[in-house]
Amino acid sequence: MMQLPLCRQIPRSSPASMLLPVRPLASLEPAGERAADLRANLSEIRDRVKQAHKSAEASIPSSREPTLVAVSKYKPASDIMGCYQDGQRDFGENYVQELVDKAAQLPQDLRWHFIGTLQSNKAKTLANISNLYSIHTLTSQKTAASLNKYLPESRTDPLNVFIQVNTSGEDNKSGLSPSLSDPSELLDLAKHVVASCPRLRLLGLMTIGSLAESLHAKEARENRDFEVLVKVQGELEERLKSGAAEGGKWGDEDGRLVLSMGMSADFEAAIRAGSGMVRVGSSIFGERRKKGQ
């Protein structure tokens, strides 16, 4: 039997604190048939990630296998525990309160990734989740400053952030323009995080490709939205290396900005393009029910 870490209780002083009952971990384990389905789905996605990375090794600069973030939006804590017991540690959530509730019940060594729309008035709540590993949807200096301000002193590691870039130009997609030409919101935000937010680390860039490009990638093995982000990655790295933002650290251990791109429908194309982090939900957990269903 796997030895499970204790669940984390949110401090009463935290703005996210609620008198949530902390259920015993054993009660969070999925039923046998559901556990078997989750193991099978997770194994298949892991194999596909490995194969896509292997096929791309000759053409992409990093040899690191991409991180698989299991997107557990609307899914019960028992599903997350089922994947946890199979070795999965990175999980993504779209809604702040749902993340707060699950973080209070589940083991402390999970690495939570917030991937939903982020408003500055939610920054304080998110900042107080001790095992929040990264935020993928940063789009404003105001929110960056709030996160930097409200991270507790007890946190020793910086909070990783990704700037969201709208590579498809669709009006219904969040994110900053990929342009780095002055004036550039993207460049200004990157400089602000690196130079003025010491509690944050600019880990990389995130995008959500258009549906049309995702479907096209299945046939042509290419996705133009991902290619745009790869281009921005190289250009922004050069600007940061040249002193556009002094004083702080950015990127991964290799000094590269990590790309968070690729979901259930297109993660293999994203990996072939150079993604370092893929966000896969329905292919692991099944189709999601909407709130209230």
Backbone as CSV, one residue per row, in Angstrom:
resi,resn,N_x,N_y,N_z,CA_x,CA_y,CA_z,C_x,C_y,C_z
1,MET,0.856,-1.200,0.000,0.000,0.000,0.000,0.890,1.247,0.000
2,MET,0.609,2.183,-0.902,1.401,3.412,-0.975,1.207,4.250,0.279
3,GLN,2.318,4.762,0.835,2.244,5.669,1.973,1.876,7.052,1.467
4,LEU,0.741,7.576,1.886,0.241,8.838,1.364,0.557,9.982,2.312
5,PRO,0.981,11.123,1.773,1.228,12.296,2.614,-0.064,12.795,3.223
6,LEU,0.066,13.520,4.293,-1.109,14.106,4.913,-1.717,15.157,4.007
7,CYS,-3.019,15.318,4.123,-3.683,16.364,3.351,-3.330,17.720,3.928
8,ARG,-3.426,18.711,3.081,-3.128,20.076,3.480,-4.397,20.757,3.926
9,GLN,-4.357,21.415,5.069,-5.462,22.223,5.520,-5.115,23.684,5.300
10,ILE,-6.009,24.436,4.709,-5.766,25.846,4.459,-5.834,26.597,5.783
11,PRO,-4.821,27.401,6.087,-4.814,28.121,7.360,-6.052,28.983,7.534
12,ARG,-6.500,29.100,8.779,-7.689,29.917,9.044,-7.454,31.374,8.694
13,SER,-6.200,31.809,8.707,-5.892,33.200,8.389,-5.906,33.464,6.901
14,SER,-5.956,32.383,6.111,-5.939,32.531,4.656,-7.265,33.068,4.176
15,PRO,-7.261,33.915,3.124,-8.522,34.374,2.553,-9.306,33.238,1.952
16,ALA,-8.617,32.113,1.668,-9.306,30.958,1.096,-9.842,30.037,2.176
17,SER,-9.622,30.380,3.440,-9.977,29.448,4.503,-11.471,29.300,4.617
18,MET,-11.881,28.037,4.756,-13.246,27.711,5.046,-13.207,26.515,5.978
19,LEU,-14.248,26.278,6.715,-14.265,25.129,7.611,-14.650,23.906,6.795
20,LEU,-13.734,23.512,5.905,-13.973,22.360,5.057,-13.622,21.086,5.801
21,PRO,-14.509,20.092,5.812,-14.133,18.826,6.423,-13.066,18.149,5.582
22,VAL,-12.001,17.675,6.228,-10.945,16.986,5.516,-11.236,15.501,5.570
23,ARG,-11.602,14.932,4.430,-11.973,13.531,4.389,-10.729,12.658,4.466
24,PRO,-10.821,11.481,5.096,-9.691,10.556,5.096,-9.305,10.203,3.669
25,LEU,-8.000,10.063,3.410,-7.551,9.782,2.055,-8.149,8.503,1.506
26,ALA,-8.325,7.506,2.369,-8.866,6.234,1.895,-10.249,6.411,1.289
27,SER,-11.033,7.369,1.806,-12.389,7.581,1.292,-12.378,8.271,-0.060
28,LEU,-11.216,8.803,-0.470,-11.120,9.482,-1.752,-10.714,8.547,-2.883
29,GLU,-10.390,7.315,-2.572,-9.953,6.402,-3.618,-11.135,6.017,-4.501
30,PRO,-10.932,6.005,-5.826,-12.027,5.658,-6.736,-12.384,4.184,-6.643
31,ALA,-13.607,3.858,-7.033,-14.044,2.462,-7.060,-13.193,1.678,-8.059
32,GLY,-13.196,0.368,-7.908,-12.303,-0.478,-8.687,-12.380,-0.291,-10.195
33,GLU,-13.581,-0.269,-10.765,-13.726,-0.131,-12.213,-13.269,1.249,-12.681
34,ARG,-13.621,2.282,-11.924,-13.207,3.638,-12.280,-11.689,3.764,-12.166
35,ALA,-11.098,3.182,-11.128,-9.647,3.230,-10.954,-8.939,2.565,-12.126
36,ALA,-9.485,1.443,-12.592,-8.884,0.734,-13.723,-8.967,1.568,-14.998
37,ASP,-10.103,2.249,-15.197,-10.258,3.103,-16.383,-9.250,4.249,-16.364
38,LEU,-9.091,4.872,-15.210,-8.149,5.988,-15.094,-6.718,5.521,-15.356
39,ARG,-6.343,4.371,-14.810,-4.995,3.840,-15.042,-4.755,3.580,-16.518
40,ALA,-5.761,2.982,-17.179,-5.616,2.673,-18.604,-5.504,3.945,-19.436
41,ASN,-6.352,4.933,-19.152,-6.319,6.184,-19.908,-5.003,6.921,-19.690
42,LEU,-4.575,6.988,-18.445,-3.340,7.695,-18.120,-2.146,7.006,-18.779
43,SER,-2.135,5.686,-18.769,-1.049,4.939,-19.407,-0.992,5.221,-20.903
44,GLU,-2.160,5.256,-21.551,-2.198,5.526,-22.991,-1.663,6.925,-23.312
45,ILE,-2.086,7.926,-22.535,-1.636,9.292,-22.796,-0.138,9.417,-22.536
46,ARG,0.351,8.802,-21.483,1.790,8.833,-21.216,2.581,8.227,-22.371
47,ASP,2.084,7.113,-22.892,2.772,6.474,-24.019,2.767,7.379,-25.248
48,ARG,1.650,8.047,-25.477,1.567,8.941,-26.639,2.479,10.155,-26.472
49,VAL,2.590,10.651,-25.238,3.516,11.753,-24.967,4.946,11.309,-25.261
50,LYS,5.315,10.127,-24.796,6.670,9.612,-25.017,6.956,9.436,-26.503
51,GLN,6.006,8.885,-27.227,6.207,8.646,-28.650,6.319,9.954,-29.427
52,ALA,5.470,10.926,-29.097,5.539,12.223,-29.778,6.863,12.906,-29.489
53,HIS,7.317,12.826,-28.253,8.600,13.435,-27.896,9.749,12.737,-28.599
54,LYS,9.681,11.420,-28.660,10.743,10.661,-29.325,10.846,11.031,-30.800
55,SER,9.698,11.209,-31.444,9.706,11.562,-32.862,10.182,12.976,-33.120
56,ALA,10.156,13.822,-32.060,10.522,15.235,-32.228,11.918,15.550,-31.733
57,GLU,12.592,14.586,-31.105,13.881,14.862,-30.463,14.922,15.441,-31.413
58,ALA,14.893,15.025,-32.675,15.915,15.489,-33.616,15.734,16.952,-34.005
59,SER,14.514,17.473,-33.867,14.246,18.815,-34.379,14.002,19.863,-33.315
60,ILE,13.767,19.464,-32.059,13.502,20.454,-31.014,14.725,20.588,-30.126
61,PRO,14.973,21.784,-29.579,16.213,22.039,-28.855,16.321,21.342,-27.503
62,SER,15.220,21.051,-26.859,15.270,20.449,-25.530,15.028,18.957,-25.618
63,SER,15.801,18.190,-24.850,15.623,16.743,-24.830,14.736,16.301,-23.672
64,ARG,14.249,17.246,-22.876,13.404,16.899,-21.741,12.029,16.441,-22.214
65,GLU,11.538,15.381,-21.601,10.197,14.929,-21.931,9.186,15.932,-21.379
66,PRO,8.160,16.277,-22.151,7.187,17.265,-21.680,6.474,16.817,-20.407
67,THR,6.117,17.770,-19.587,5.317,17.506,-18.390,3.865,17.336,-18.787
68,LEU,3.253,16.273,-18.298,1.837,16.032,-18.534,1.041,16.592,-17.362
69,VAL,0.196,17.584,-17.636,-0.708,18.136,-16.630,-2.087,17.524,-16.861
70,ALA,-2.566,16.778,-15.891,-3.890,16.158,-15.986,-4.933,17.174,-15.551
71,VAL,-5.775,17.595,-16.484,-6.747,18.661,-16.209,-7.998,18.040,-15.594
72,SER,-8.219,18.358,-14.319,-9.251,17.680,-13.531,-10.472,18.551,-13.258
73,LYS,-10.677,19.556,-14.062,-11.835,20.449,-13.910,-13.139,19.653,-13.848
74,TYR,-13.965,19.970,-12.843,-15.263,19.338,-12.611,-15.171,17.884,-12.176
75,LYS,-13.977,17.333,-12.065,-13.841,15.931,-11.694,-13.677,15.811,-10.183
76,PRO,-14.176,14.722,-9.593,-14.098,14.585,-8.138,-12.675,14.333,-7.660
77,ALA,-12.461,14.623,-6.389,-11.139,14.402,-5.801,-10.732,12.939,-5.886
78,SER,-11.706,12.036,-5.892,-11.387,10.608,-5.984,-10.722,10.266,-7.315
79,ASP,-11.113,10.936,-8.396,-10.455,10.707,-9.691,-8.995,11.159,-9.640
80,ILE,-8.772,12.307,-9.024,-7.404,12.810,-8.894,-6.571,11.829,-8.069
81,MET,-7.164,11.317,-6.977,-6.442,10.358,-6.146,-6.117,9.095,-6.922
82,GLY,-7.016,8.671,-7.802,-6.742,7.491,-8.604,-5.522,7.684,-9.489
83,CYS,-5.409,8.855,-10.105,-4.233,9.155,-10.936,-2.991,9.347,-10.074
84,TYR,-3.175,9.954,-8.906,-2.061,10.143,-7.966,-1.448,8.805,-7.590
85,GLN,-2.293,7.817,-7.324,-1.802,6.503,-6.929,-1.061,5.805,-8.072
86,ASP,-1.264,6.291,-9.290,-0.529,5.752,-10.430,0.681,6.622,-10.771
87,GLY,1.060,7.509,-9.861,2.281,8.291,-10.021,2.119,9.661,-10.619
88,GLN,0.892,10.070,-10.981,0.678,11.394,-11.553,0.724,12.450,-10.457
89,ARG,1.466,13.527,-10.682,1.593,14.560,-9.658,1.135,15.935,-10.134
90,ASP,1.085,16.189,-11.428,0.719,17.511,-11.950,-0.740,17.515,-12.378
91,PHE,-1.515,18.424,-11.786,-2.947,18.512,-12.078,-3.332,19.970,-12.339
92,GLY,-4.247,20.174,-13.282,-4.671,21.515,-13.652,-6.125,21.774,-13.315
93,GLU,-6.408,22.965,-12.829,-7.776,23.386,-12.513,-8.062,24.743,-13.130
94,ASN,-9.325,24.953,-13.504,-9.747,26.185,-14.169,-10.403,27.201,-13.251
95,TYR,-10.913,26.745,-12.108,-11.685,27.625,-11.243,-11.037,27.706,-9.862
96,VAL,-10.926,28.926,-9.369,-10.192,29.168,-8.131,-10.799,28.406,-6.962
97,GLN,-12.115,28.513,-6.763,-12.715,27.875,-5.593,-12.632,26.357,-5.683
98,GLU,-12.788,25.819,-6.881,-12.659,24.371,-7.034,-11.241,23.915,-6.681
99,LEU,-10.263,24.686,-7.069,-8.882,24.369,-6.733,-8.657,24.464,-5.223
100,VAL,-9.175,25.499,-4.598,-9.051,25.652,-3.144,-9.639,24.437,-2.421
101,ASP,-10.832,24.027,-2.837,-11.500,22.908,-2.173,-10.710,21.609,-2.333
102,LYS,-10.217,21.352,-3.537,-9.487,20.106,-3.776,-8.125,20.109,-3.085
103,ALA,-7.460,21.251,-3.082,-6.156,21.338,-2.432,-6.260,21.051,-0.940
104,ALA,-7.401,21.365,-0.337,-7.591,21.130,1.088,-7.769,19.654,1.414
105,GLN,-8.150,18.863,0.418,-8.442,17.450,0.657,-7.322,16.505,0.239
106,LEU,-6.496,16.931,-0.690,-5.577,16.014,-1.360,-4.138,16.166,-0.874
107,PRO,-3.268,15.209,-1.180,-1.894,15.215,-0.658,-1.108,16.469,-1.014
108,GLN,-0.174,16.802,-0.150,0.590,18.036,-0.310,1.598,17.976,-1.443
109,ASP,1.978,16.772,-1.873,2.999,16.708,-2.913,2.420,16.736,-4.324
110,LEU,1.117,17.005,-4.455,0.575,17.338,-5.774,1.134,18.688,-6.201
111,ARG,1.312,18.858,-7.496,1.711,20.158,-8.043,0.502,20.698,-8.812
112,TRP,-0.114,21.718,-8.239,-1.307,22.299,-8.854,-0.915,23.352,-9.884
113,HIS,-1.630,23.340,-11.001,-1.455,24.326,-12.067,-2.799,25.011,-12.274
114,PHE,-2.826,26.331,-12.149,-4.062,27.064,-12.443,-4.056,27.449,-13.908
115,ILE,-5.087,27.001,-14.647,-5.108,27.205,-16.097,-6.343,27.966,-16.566
116,GLY,-7.120,28.497,-15.617,-8.321,29.234,-15.988,-8.067,30.729,-16.072
117,THR,-9.102,31.452,-16.451,-9.011,32.908,-16.524,-8.687,33.467,-15.137
118,LEU,-7.691,34.315,-15.064,-7.230,34.826,-13.781,-7.534,36.305,-13.646
119,GLN,-8.274,36.644,-12.600,-8.570,38.030,-12.279,-7.730,38.445,-11.084
120,SER,-7.340,39.701,-11.062,-6.433,40.158,-9.999,-7.056,40.011,-8.615
121,ASN,-8.399,40.078,-8.510,-9.027,39.961,-7.191,-9.021,38.532,-6.659
122,LYS,-8.589,37.577,-7.475,-8.454,36.191,-7.033,-7.007,35.835,-6.708
123,ALA,-6.098,36.766,-6.948,-4.679,36.479,-6.784,-4.341,36.112,-5.339
124,LYS,-4.933,36.803,-4.383,-4.616,36.548,-2.974,-5.027,35.136,-2.576
125,THR,-6.187,34.704,-3.053,-6.659,33.353,-2.743,-5.723,32.298,-3.318
126,LEU,-5.356,32.461,-4.579,-4.458,31.502,-5.214,-3.083,31.490,-4.548
127,ALA,-2.590,32.660,-4.207,-1.247,32.765,-3.641,-1.114,32.009,-2.337
128,ASN,-2.213,31.750,-1.649,-2.164,31.076,-0.365,-2.333,29.559,-0.457
129,ILE,-2.345,29.020,-1.662,-2.327,27.564,-1.845,-0.864,27.143,-1.884
130,SER,-0.408,26.463,-0.855,1.028,26.246,-0.667,1.653,25.396,-1.763
131,ASN,0.893,24.458,-2.333,1.473,23.609,-3.372,0.984,23.989,-4.773
132,LEU,0.648,25.268,-4.937,0.394,25.790,-6.280,1.737,25.928,-6.991
133,TYR,1.922,25.171,-8.058,3.208,25.156,-8.756,3.290,26.249,-9.813
134,SER,2.184,26.470,-10.539,2.265,27.455,-11.617,0.897,28.007,-11.970
135,ILE,0.928,29.173,-12.586,-0.247,29.809,-13.183,0.052,29.990,-14.663
136,HIS,-0.849,29.500,-15.519,-0.598,29.477,-16.957,-1.250,30.638,-17.699
137,THR,-1.955,31.512,-17.002,-2.829,32.464,-17.680,-2.578,33.911,-17.271
138,LEU,-1.346,34.256,-17.015,-1.034,35.636,-16.624,-1.119,36.550,-17.844
139,THR,-1.848,37.665,-17.690,-1.972,38.605,-18.803,-1.839,40.063,-18.377
140,SER,-1.599,40.337,-17.091,-1.523,41.738,-16.689,-0.480,41.975,-15.608
141,GLN,0.101,43.166,-15.626,1.059,43.553,-14.600,0.379,43.681,-13.237
142,LYS,-0.861,44.112,-13.225,-1.591,44.255,-11.971,-1.727,42.914,-11.266
143,THR,-2.077,41.878,-12.012,-2.223,40.555,-11.423,-0.879,40.014,-10.962
144,ALA,0.162,40.244,-11.769,1.500,39.807,-11.378,1.915,40.460,-10.064
145,ALA,1.663,41.754,-9.946,2.027,42.469,-8.721,1.248,41.941,-7.519
146,SER,-0.028,41.608,-7.719,-0.844,41.074,-6.626,-0.333,39.711,-6.172
147,LEU,-0.018,38.844,-7.120,0.528,37.536,-6.772,1.830,37.690,-5.999
148,ASN,2.690,38.552,-6.496,3.982,38.778,-5.841,3.792,39.308,-4.418
149,LYS,2.798,40.138,-4.231,2.531,40.743,-2.925,1.983,39.734,-1.923
150,TYR,1.090,38.856,-2.379,0.347,38.018,-1.442,0.939,36.632,-1.218
151,LEU,1.983,36.266,-1.930,2.611,34.979,-1.630,3.144,35.012,-0.198
152,PRO,2.831,34.029,0.607,3.229,34.067,2.021,4.741,33.951,2.201
153,GLU,5.226,34.513,3.271,6.653,34.472,3.570,7.144,33.048,3.773
154,SER,6.245,32.172,4.184,6.630,30.783,4.440,6.955,30.020,3.150
155,ARG,6.549,30.563,2.020,6.840,29.899,0.745,8.288,30.187,0.363
156,THR,9.052,29.124,0.129,10.476,29.285,-0.171,10.769,29.323,-1.659
157,ASP,9.948,28.670,-2.474,10.173,28.653,-3.919,9.309,29.711,-4.603
158,PRO,9.808,30.319,-5.667,8.973,31.276,-6.394,7.801,30.563,-7.065
159,LEU,6.748,31.300,-7.301,5.602,30.775,-8.036,5.881,30.930,-9.527
160,ASN,5.796,29.835,-10.257,6.020,29.869,-11.695,4.815,30.452,-12.415
161,VAL,5.068,31.309,-13.393,3.977,31.883,-14.175,4.290,31.758,-15.667
162,PHE,3.225,31.550,-16.420,3.268,31.565,-17.876,2.447,32.754,-18.358
163,ILE,2.949,33.477,-19.311,2.162,34.540,-19.935,1.327,33.921,-21.049
164,GLN,0.028,34.186,-21.024,-0.844,33.635,-22.056,-0.799,34.511,-23.300
165,VAL,-0.605,33.873,-24.450,-0.488,34.567,-25.725,-1.610,34.088,-26.649
166,ASN,-2.297,35.025,-27.253,-3.369,34.694,-28.200,-2.754,34.560,-29.595
167,THR,-2.314,33.368,-29.912,-1.614,33.150,-31.186,-2.559,33.046,-32.369
168,SER,-3.837,32.753,-32.120,-4.789,32.586,-33.224,-5.471,33.889,-33.608
169,GLY,-5.398,34.902,-32.721,-6.062,36.173,-32.998,-7.566,36.117,-32.871
170,GLU,-8.100,35.070,-32.280,-9.551,34.942,-32.121,-10.050,35.845,-30.993
171,ASP,-11.162,36.510,-31.226,-11.708,37.423,-30.232,-12.162,36.719,-28.969
172,ASN,-12.556,35.443,-29.081,-13.063,34.719,-27.919,-11.961,34.065,-27.100
173,LYS,-10.702,34.294,-27.473,-9.575,33.724,-26.739,-8.889,34.814,-25.913
174,SER,-8.536,34.451,-24.704,-7.771,35.368,-23.861,-6.310,35.340,-24.288
175,GLY,-5.557,36.300,-23.779,-4.127,36.315,-24.063,-3.680,37.585,-24.752
176,LEU,-2.392,37.850,-24.663,-1.802,39.041,-25.252,-1.395,38.783,-26.693
177,SER,-1.276,39.851,-27.438,-0.803,39.748,-28.819,0.619,39.190,-28.830
178,PRO,0.951,38.349,-29.818,2.309,37.801,-29.894,3.360,38.797,-30.356
179,SER,2.957,39.994,-30.714,3.911,40.975,-31.222,4.861,41.463,-30.122
180,LEU,6.130,41.557,-30.469,7.130,42.127,-29.571,7.607,43.492,-30.045
181,SER,6.931,44.025,-31.043,7.270,45.357,-31.537,6.680,46.409,-30.607
182,ASP,7.450,47.465,-30.348,6.979,48.532,-29.463,5.769,49.232,-30.057
183,PRO,4.733,49.480,-29.228,4.611,49.037,-27.838,4.112,47.591,-27.778
184,SER,4.649,46.808,-26.872,4.297,45.392,-26.751,3.884,45.079,-25.318
185,GLU,2.607,44.743,-25.138,2.136,44.336,-23.809,2.866,43.083,-23.340
186,LEU,3.137,42.185,-24.276,3.809,40.936,-23.933,5.213,41.199,-23.390
187,LEU,5.980,42.009,-24.097,7.336,42.315,-23.649,7.315,43.089,-22.336
188,ASP,6.407,44.045,-22.228,6.321,44.833,-20.997,5.988,43.957,-19.789
189,LEU,5.068,43.004,-19.976,4.695,42.122,-18.869,5.859,41.205,-18.496
190,ALA,6.544,40.669,-19.496,7.691,39.804,-19.222,8.754,40.575,-18.438
191,LYS,9.040,41.794,-18.853,10.032,42.614,-18.158,9.592,42.913,-16.727
192,HIS,8.314,43.184,-16.557,7.788,43.494,-15.227,7.951,42.300,-14.291
193,VAL,7.604,41.107,-14.754,7.708,39.913,-13.899,9.163,39.671,-13.509
194,VAL,10.052,39.731,-14.488,11.460,39.413,-14.239,12.122,40.465,-13.350
195,ALA,11.849,41.721,-13.606,12.557,42.799,-12.911,11.891,43.246,-11.612
196,SER,10.566,43.117,-11.522,9.850,43.732,-10.404,9.076,42.764,-9.522
197,CYS,9.077,41.472,-9.838,8.314,40.486,-9.064,9.237,39.352,-8.606
198,PRO,10.045,39.581,-7.581,11.030,38.583,-7.161,10.437,37.298,-6.626
199,ARG,9.149,37.335,-6.217,8.516,36.113,-5.697,7.961,35.251,-6.816
200,LEU,8.002,35.756,-8.064,7.517,35.012,-9.225,8.687,34.611,-10.108
201,ARG,8.486,33.568,-10.898,9.463,33.196,-11.910,8.735,33.063,-13.245
202,LEU,9.175,33.830,-14.213,8.605,33.719,-15.554,9.113,32.411,-16.161
203,LEU,8.279,31.377,-16.086,8.706,30.069,-16.564,8.527,29.929,-18.070
204,GLY,7.487,30.570,-18.621,7.304,30.407,-20.058,6.076,31.103,-20.606
205,LEU,5.597,30.557,-21.719,4.475,31.118,-22.471,3.424,30.039,-22.688
206,MET,2.164,30.444,-22.697,1.069,29.500,-22.907,0.170,29.974,-24.032
207,THR,-0.370,29.026,-24.785,-1.381,29.361,-25.780,-2.393,28.239,-25.909
208,ILE,-3.561,28.591,-26.405,-4.604,27.625,-26.768,-4.810,27.767,-28.267
209,GLY,-4.459,26.750,-29.015,-4.604,26.819,-30.463,-6.064,26.842,-30.890
210,SER,-6.332,27.377,-32.061,-7.696,27.404,-32.566,-8.162,25.987,-32.884
211,LEU,-9.465,25.782,-32.843,-10.030,24.465,-33.151,-9.666,24.037,-34.564
212,ALA,-9.725,24.979,-35.505,-9.401,24.646,-36.894,-7.968,24.147,-37.022
213,GLU,-7.038,24.816,-36.330,-5.644,24.392,-36.397,-5.437,23.055,-35.687
214,SER,-6.197,22.823,-34.612,-6.085,21.555,-33.905,-6.529,20.400,-34.792
215,LEU,-7.628,20.597,-35.518,-8.101,19.556,-36.428,-7.141,19.381,-37.597
216,HIS,-6.595,20.482,-38.078,-5.636,20.435,-39.186,-4.372,19.681,-38.780
217,ALA,-3.974,19.852,-37.514,-2.733,19.224,-37.043,-2.821,17.711,-37.070
218,LYS,-4.023,17.165,-36.891,-4.175,15.720,-36.918,-3.833,15.151,-38.291
219,GLU,-4.086,15.936,-39.327,-3.845,15.465,-40.686,-2.473,15.895,-41.199
220,ALA,-2.112,17.148,-40.961,-0.879,17.675,-41.544,0.303,17.629,-40.580
221,ARG,0.041,17.277,-39.296,1.088,17.194,-38.273,1.679,18.557,-37.928
222,GLU,1.050,19.634,-38.364,1.536,20.963,-38.051,0.398,21.829,-37.526
223,ASN,0.739,22.812,-36.737,-0.243,23.730,-36.186,0.373,25.122,-36.210
224,ARG,-0.199,26.005,-37.009,0.400,27.330,-37.187,0.358,28.153,-35.914
225,ASP,-0.638,27.926,-35.060,-0.686,28.659,-33.794,0.492,28.278,-32.903
226,PHE,0.846,27.015,-32.907,2.002,26.570,-32.127,3.296,27.124,-32.718
227,GLU,3.360,27.181,-34.022,4.558,27.735,-34.673,4.746,29.200,-34.312
228,VAL,3.638,29.939,-34.165,3.723,31.340,-33.752,4.335,31.440,-32.367
229,LEU,3.894,30.571,-31.440,4.415,30.650,-30.074,5.893,30.265,-30.021
230,VAL,6.298,29.299,-30.843,7.714,28.932,-30.897,8.557,30.122,-31.372
231,LYS,8.050,30.845,-32.343,8.753,32.020,-32.850,8.866,33.087,-31.761
232,VAL,7.767,33.325,-31.044,7.772,34.309,-29.959,8.738,33.871,-28.856
233,GLN,8.763,32.587,-28.563,9.682,32.058,-27.558,11.123,32.469,-27.866
234,GLY,11.559,32.216,-29.093,12.937,32.554,-29.457,13.213,34.037,-29.406
235,GLU,12.278,34.839,-29.902,12.479,36.283,-29.921,12.501,36.872,-28.511
236,LEU,11.584,36.369,-27.651,11.528,36.906,-26.288,12.764,36.487,-25.491
237,GLU,13.238,35.279,-25.689,14.464,34.852,-25.024,15.630,35.771,-25.392
238,GLU,15.728,36.118,-26.662,16.805,37.006,-27.095,16.689,38.376,-26.448
239,ARG,15.456,38.876,-26.332,15.262,40.194,-25.717,15.637,40.149,-24.235
240,LEU,15.253,39.065,-23.559,15.564,38.953,-22.134,17.063,38.774,-21.907
241,LYS,17.704,38.000,-22.764,19.155,37.789,-22.636,19.936,39.076,-22.913
242,SER,19.380,39.926,-23.747,20.091,41.150,-24.113,19.934,42.253,-23.082
243,GLY,19.231,41.943,-21.991,19.116,42.920,-20.912,17.833,43.696,-20.912
244,ALA,16.816,43.213,-21.637,15.531,43.917,-21.637,14.917,43.936,-20.247
245,ALA,15.234,42.912,-19.453,14.742,42.880,-18.071,15.873,42.397,-17.176
246,GLU,16.385,43.272,-16.365,17.503,42.923,-15.506,17.031,42.617,-14.091
247,GLY,17.810,41.790,-13.413,17.588,41.600,-11.986,16.993,40.274,-11.584
248,GLY,16.206,39.632,-12.428,15.536,38.409,-12.021,15.888,37.224,-12.896
249,LYS,15.436,36.060,-12.460,15.648,34.837,-13.216,14.392,34.492,-14.001
250,TRP,14.591,33.765,-15.070,13.445,33.360,-15.884,13.789,32.045,-16.584
251,GLY,12.748,31.351,-17.062,12.950,30.113,-17.792,13.251,28.925,-16.904
252,ASP,13.568,27.802,-17.561,13.850,26.574,-16.830,15.331,26.464,-16.495
253,GLU,15.753,25.265,-16.077,17.145,25.065,-15.677,18.117,25.260,-16.832
254,ASP,17.605,25.114,-18.052,18.446,25.278,-19.238,18.429,26.698,-19.784
255,GLY,17.732,27.594,-19.095,17.649,28.969,-19.570,16.727,29.157,-20.745
256,ARG,15.748,28.260,-20.880,14.769,28.379,-21.970,13.390,28.672,-21.401
257,LEU,12.621,29.463,-22.119,11.220,29.640,-21.781,10.466,28.357,-22.149
258,VAL,9.690,27.849,-21.216,8.916,26.634,-21.444,7.616,26.997,-22.157
259,LEU,7.222,26.180,-23.112,5.964,26.397,-23.820,4.897,25.466,-23.272
260,SER,3.803,26.048,-22.802,2.639,25.284,-22.365,1.617,25.358,-23.496
261,MET,1.551,24.298,-24.275,0.610,24.269,-25.401,0.297,22.822,-25.731
262,GLY,-0.937,22.602,-26.121,-1.392,21.268,-26.462,-2.379,20.736,-25.447
263,MET,-3.563,20.298,-25.946,-4.593,19.696,-25.107,-4.974,18.346,-25.710
264,SER,-6.085,17.783,-25.280,-6.426,16.419,-25.692,-6.417,16.243,-27.204
265,ALA,-6.909,17.245,-27.943,-7.057,17.100,-29.382,-5.780,17.333,-30.170
266,ASP,-4.787,17.987,-29.539,-3.630,18.399,-30.349,-2.300,18.335,-29.600
267,PHE,-2.232,17.589,-28.492,-0.995,17.633,-27.704,0.182,16.995,-28.429
268,GLU,-0.071,16.035,-29.293,1.040,15.415,-30.016,1.662,16.390,-31.013
269,ALA,0.821,17.155,-31.707,1.341,18.183,-32.612,2.095,19.248,-31.822
270,ALA,1.603,19.573,-30.614,2.276,20.563,-29.778,3.658,20.072,-29.357
271,ILE,3.754,18.818,-29.000,5.051,18.262,-28.600,6.015,18.265,-29.776
272,ARG,5.532,17.916,-30.937,6.403,17.927,-32.123,6.888,19.341,-32.432
273,ALA,6.085,20.342,-32.035,6.477,21.733,-32.275,7.426,22.263,-31.204
274,GLY,7.515,21.556,-30.054,8.429,21.995,-29.009,7.791,22.284,-27.665
275,SER,6.563,21.829,-27.441,5.902,22.080,-26.161,6.636,21.367,-25.032
276,GLY,6.750,22.063,-23.893,7.354,21.469,-22.710,6.334,21.081,-21.659
277,MET,5.068,21.414,-21.902,4.005,21.103,-20.950,2.698,20.985,-21.721
278,VAL,2.003,19.851,-21.570,0.725,19.653,-22.245,-0.371,19.476,-21.209
279,ARG,-1.567,19.960,-21.532,-2.682,19.987,-20.601,-3.790,19.082,-21.152
280,VAL,-3.928,17.903,-20.575,-4.833,16.892,-21.116,-5.887,16.546,-20.074
281,GLY,-7.159,16.699,-20.455,-8.237,16.422,-19.520,-9.137,15.284,-19.924
282,SER,-9.954,15.485,-20.959,-10.985,14.504,-21.311,-10.403,13.169,-21.740
283,SER,-9.220,13.144,-22.313,-8.621,11.877,-22.733,-8.177,11.027,-21.545
284,ILE,-8.064,11.660,-20.380,-7.724,10.925,-19.157,-8.969,10.653,-18.326
285,PHE,-9.764,11.687,-18.092,-10.882,11.591,-17.163,-12.225,11.327,-17.834
286,GLY,-12.274,11.431,-19.153,-13.555,11.331,-19.841,-14.191,12.696,-20.000
287,GLU,-15.280,12.751,-20.726,-15.965,14.018,-20.961,-16.443,14.607,-19.646
288,ARG,-16.386,15.949,-19.568,-16.753,16.623,-18.326,-18.233,16.958,-18.304
289,ARG,-18.796,16.812,-17.134,-20.130,17.338,-16.909,-20.033,18.782,-16.505
290,LYS,-21.008,19.573,-16.893,-21.020,20.963,-16.485,-21.441,21.063,-15.022
291,LYS,-21.119,22.223,-14.422,-21.486,22.424,-13.033,-22.994,22.218,-12.848
292,GLY,-23.349,21.520,-11.773,-24.741,21.321,-11.466,-25.311,20.049,-12.056
293,GLN,-24.561,19.382,-12.940,-25.078,18.148,-13.526,-24.651,16.947,-12.699
